[in-house]
Amino acid sequence: MSDKPVHTSQLQRPLSLAQRIEDLRTRKPEYLNHGDALLMQGIATASLRQQVLAGDFLSMED
C-alpha cells in the first residue's frame, strides 16, 4: 500500500484484518511528540473503559 493513510470508507472492499496488520508492520516508524503521545494514550485508555448506556446518557466507569 502507499504511505498515505486510506480510510476504509474510501475502499470498495475493506482490507482483511491480516492485510491491515501486515500494512501496519511494514509502515515506516513515525515520530510523535510528547503531546501527541499523551493524546493517543488518553484516547486508547478511554476506549478501553467499560461503557454502559443508562437512560439518555453514556456512563463510563473509571
C-alpha positions as CSV (number, residue, x, y, z in Angstrom):
1,M,0.0,0.0,0.0
2,S,1.0,3.6,-0.1
3,D,2.5,5.7,2.7
4,K,-0.6,7.9,2.7
5,P,-3.4,6.6,5.1
6,V,-6.6,5.5,3.4
7,H,-9.8,5.5,5.3
8,T,-11.7,2.2,5.0
9,S,-14.8,4.1,3.8
10,Q,-12.8,5.1,0.7
11,L,-12.2,1.5,-0.3
12,Q,-14.8,-0.5,-2.2
13,R,-13.7,-3.7,-0.4
14,P,-12.1,-3.1,3.1
15,L,-8.9,-4.8,3.9
16,S,-8.9,-8.0,5.9
17,L,-7.5,-8.0,9.4
18,A,-4.4,-9.9,8.3
19,Q,-3.8,-7.4,5.4
20,R,-4.3,-4.4,7.8
21,I,-1.8,-5.9,10.3
22,E,0.7,-6.5,7.6
23,D,0.3,-2.9,6.3
24,L,0.9,-1.6,9.8
25,R,4.0,-3.8,10.3
26,T,5.6,-2.7,7.0
27,R,4.9,1.0,7.6
28,K,7.9,3.2,8.4
29,P,8.1,4.4,12.1
30,E,6.6,7.9,12.7
31,Y,7.9,10.4,15.2
32,L,5.4,11.5,17.7
33,N,6.0,14.4,20.0
34,H,5.2,14.1,23.7
35,G,1.8,15.9,23.4
36,D,0.6,13.7,20.6
37,A,1.7,10.5,22.5
38,L,-0.2,11.6,25.6
39,L,-3.3,12.4,23.5
40,M,-3.2,9.0,21.8
41,Q,-2.7,7.3,25.2
42,G,-5.7,9.1,26.6
43,I,-7.8,8.0,23.6
44,A,-6.7,4.4,24.0
45,T,-7.4,4.4,27.7
46,A,-10.9,5.9,27.2
47,S,-11.7,3.3,24.5
48,L,-10.9,0.5,27.0
49,R,-13.2,1.8,29.8
50,Q,-16.4,-0.1,30.4
51,Q,-19.2,1.8,28.7
52,V,-22.8,1.4,29.8
53,L,-25.9,3.1,28.3
54,A,-28.1,4.4,31.1
55,G,-31.2,6.2,30.0
56,D,-30.3,9.2,27.9
57,F,-26.6,9.3,28.7
58,L,-23.5,7.2,28.4
59,S,-21.8,6.3,31.7
60,M,-18.1,5.5,31.6
61,E,-16.6,3.6,34.5
62,D,-13.2,5.0,35.7
